[in-house]
């Protein structure tokens, strides 16, 4: 069972929270002496020589956290405002604020208030059509033979090479950054603004707070991190979904936003990387949908092509309710994925668990033009 470091996830007392982060230039490098303000308050901080800033510990409301706007100004640079930054109770809110050139003003979205309303995932649908089968062995063989290794030459010499594995998570993943800023599905596949090469565990850390709500129970967050990880892992095993990128940053894949996360979501991801889940030894597409806020969905119905949104997919709101009812991350996964799904890799094999090799300790981000 994943181990969760509660002290790291919730470093403050109830009724308290803190905002910290990094100020960087859109043109490259960190910005020292930038001023970071919490709009509507007297709270402000100055970025240090490494671009780091820390606000003092702030008061919050555990049941209804206040939502702020964070504004950054810097001499010789533009202005960036991040909307919707809630003071999640007991948590450290970590921001990466990217300042545009002088004379320009940008606004960026903060944390979502609900899970992303998601259509059936494009990447999964494409990959299932290419690689899917009802046989785990055949499914694995197809993925190995038809795209199990990525060519570094396809995205530049700095690109990582990920070999097919159902036991070791990929070290890196390629993320296409689209012109819509990840706010909507993008039809211009392979024509991205840039392609980020991100350490795999860091990718999951930036996706979880964009797909789940950081104030949700820890077991829901851990289950979410396990799903996000497995979904991306399987796409990498299949050689990627978009040619020069494994996934993109849109809701049709998984929302990736490397500008905000929290101590609780980071701790959930670290717990999730303790073990993986599969069917018959094969990492499979762990799809999920938003569901309904009351979390009363029935278990998945029988066909992914049918009208039921929960056919072999976890409900995000449902995971919140199940966690509130006391279910563990594994029990939440089993509630959804041990039901009949009617599609690859095998409709009647219950999920199993295995130990994942710890990821490399050093973070790394490579950016290659799209």
LINRA-V287212 format. One record per pair of residues at least 6 apart in sequence whose C-alpha atoms are under 6 Angstrom apart, sorted by sequence separation. I is the first residue (numbers start at 0). J is the second residue. If there is no record, write none. Layout:
i:j
I:J
I:J
This chain:
i:j
23:29
46:52
72:78
132:138
239:245
240:246
248:254
340:346
22:29
23:30
36:43
71:78
131:138
151:158
248:255
303:310
339:346
22:30
35:43
71:79
161:169
302:310
339:347
35:44
70:79
151:160
301:310
34:44
70:80
235:245
299:309
300:310
34:45
69:80
130:141
149:160
299:310
33:45
69:81
149:161
299:311
337:349
32:45
33:46
68:81
148:161
32:46
68:82
148:162
177:191
31:46
68:83
147:162
176:191
177:192
31:47
67:83
147:163
175:191
176:192
31:48
66:83
67:84
176:193
66:84
176:194
31:50
66:85
79:98
175:194
30:50
65:85
78:98
174:194
29:50
65:86
174:195
64:86
77:99
173:195
294:316
313:335
77:100
173:196
294:317
76:100
77:101
172:196
290:314
292:316
76:101
77:102
79:104
81:106
84:109
172:197
287:312
289:314
291:316
311:336
75:101
77:103
78:104
79:105
80:106
81:107
82:108
83:109
171:197
286:312
287:313
288:314
289:315
290:316
294:320
59:86
61:88
77:104
79:106
81:108
82:109
83:110
171:198
172:199
287:314
22:50
81:109
170:198
171:199
21:50
170:199
311:340
21:51
38:68
310:340
20:51
38:69
20:52
37:69
19:52
36:69
19:53
36:70
35:70
18:54
35:71
34:71
34:72
301:339
302:340
17:56
33:72
301:340
302:341
16:56
17:57
33:73
301:341
16:57
15:57
15:58
14:58
15:59
224:268
14:59
209:254
14:60
221:267
225:271
14:61
220:267
224:271
206:254
206:255
205:255
221:271
233:283
205:256
189:241
205:257
208:260
189:243
230:284
230:285
226:285
204:265
184:249
183:249
184:250
181:248
184:251
181:249
175:244
16:86
174:244
173:244
16:88
25:97
173:245
174:246
175:247
176:248
278:350
15:88
16:89
18:91
20:93
24:97
25:98
163:236
174:247
277:350
14:88
15:89
16:90
17:91
18:92
19:93
20:94
21:95
22:96
23:97
24:98
25:99
277:351
20:95
276:351
13:89
276:352
12:89
275:352
11:89
275:353
274:353
9:89
274:354
9:90
274:355
273:355
147:236
149:238
154:243
147:237
148:238
146:237
147:238
146:238
115:210
142:237
114:210
114:211
219:318
219:319
219:322
218:322
222:328
218:327
218:328
165:281
165:282
122:240
121:251
122:252
120:251
120:252
95:258
94:258
94:259
198:363
93:259
93:260
197:364
93:261
196:364
92:261
196:365
91:261
195:365
91:262
117:288
195:366
90:262
194:366
116:289
194:367
193:367
194:368
114:289
193:368
194:369
193:369
192:369
191:369
190:369
167:355
167:356
135:344
133:343
134:344
132:343
133:344
134:345
131:343
132:344
133:345
8:262
8:263
8:266
3:270
2:270
1:270
1:271
1:273
